[in-house]
């Protein structure tokens, strides 16, 4: 009689529900899974359910398991949205940036999918299920029954753990995070990330770091470093440096016309009188915009899974402001958001900016969620430039714009582009409007610099921080405007460098964000070789073909050279490449040296930044 009164445990039910939700997650993110992937999900769910049931015995088991079910539903929802925003799965390191979620909610809202409701349907029936299963009075189980329960749950946990361990071990030597995520499943991937974080990470002897990096780079390319022979060396020596980071601007908009209208007429004009690098690519990690600021000021690769401002903002980082300070420069940075956003203030201290100007320095009507328009931002910044110019000292100013940020809604009174009907109301159309406005505002800044005389006193650099169109559904719309466009080319962002009285030059070699600092230094007459400054990029004016890596938004092992964009599979041999020329399939034979070089270079960069002293 006592047996009929004991409350049944919903272990099997919750295990089945979790497996179903993990399979739904796979379908939403990766597509139809292979049987081994389903087994990985079942094993990981078994470990979770078994552990919770063991830790919450007796009457606590049922509510604990239903709470686990609810928590997994929330986690999977977040993971789907995170993947849609970053094209990678979150790990526990994402918790460090949880307080930033509110600041990107406008971009995340557009990723909501009605199918996410299926993660929660069962929870709506949980009370009814509870009454059905647990309507009887609970009595403590007899000793032998309790022992059977412990053996069953222990067996569930042990079996699940062993299978999970085998799955994780199978990917031990795989660098491609996206491959591991798909093979391991979202829960297994979390375990893998935790294990890897606990493993001993290497550091670097800072006294020999320059030589180690230089020796490695010499295996891939040659850079002319002799100041007497280097192209452009010192062409802007003593000039002010104004660097504009253009939010979400991709290179395909440069020179693009829509119904006879130039999308970026002012940048097009600037390209015609500047050093222009049309094959420049983003390299950001988790921090997106703030990582772009970090890279351009340090020539160091981001580690990927944590924003560099958050993970390394406590370090003393060699940087462009610190290179320029002994040469009399004052360095300031300008941003319409608060300096606490993504821990910008820690980054500013780490790289040595003398002063930063944040949200309260730019009052005025809001253009978008981030703050005032680029027009207002540039106008206020210009006033500070004039103050700095009046001191007689050269200055370095970095401006981080925001009007081009998603979800790309330009106020009606700021719309300047007349879109054809098939683009109106589309994400591609909205994106073109936002970048057209950003170009308009940039044109006003350039005109103001000319009018005030600062143009002839300053080297002017403009580059895109990262892709804006990260949804594969937008590829067809862009391809209709630019037939050479592909999803892989979303990382292609513009880089333009104008030197007063300098030549107009278009480079056909590839370029990246780690190359910005070395190129600027060369033009300002700063020899990184003489300074023994550790740089993981190259001087673009004095280097031919070279390779560089991508990470976080692309799997580790992805690299770009003059010929191709390579993406790894489990490793190099099952990877694939597309032609830089036309996006067609490209043979991977002959690319192995660049693959090995890029992995070694990024590992060296990671070890270097970990070795930097704390402030």
Secondary structure, 3 states (H helix, E strand, C coil): CHHHHCCCCCHHHHHHHHHHHHHHHHHHHCCCCCHHHHHHHHHHHHHHHHHHHHHCCCCHHHHHHHHHHHHHHHHHHHHHHHHHHHCCCCCHHHHHHHHHHHHHHHHHHCCCCHHHHHHCHHHHCHHHHHHHHCCCCCCCCCHHHHHHHHHHHHHHHHHHHHHHHHHHHHCCCCCCHHHHHHHHHHHHHHHHHHHHHHCCCCCCCCCCHHHHHHHHHHCCCCECCCCCCCCCCCCCCCCEEEEEEECCCCHHHCCCEECCEECCHHHHHHHCCCEEECCEECCCCCCCHHHHHHHHHHCCCCCCCCCHHHHHCCECCCCHHHHHHCCCCEEEEEECCCCCHHHHHHHHHHHCCCEEECHHHCCCCEEECCEECHHHHHHHHHHHHHHHHHCCCCEEEEEECCCCCCCCCCCHHHCCCCCCCCCCCCHHHHHHHHHHHHHHHHHHHHHHHHHHCCHHHEEEEEEECCCCCCCHHHHHHHHCCCCCCCHHHHHECCEEEECCCCCCEEECCCEECCHHHHHHHHHCCCCHHHHCCCCCCCCCCCECCCCEECCCCCCCCCEECCCEEEECCCCCCCCEEEECCCCCEECCCCCHHHHHHHHHHHHHHHHHHHHCCEC
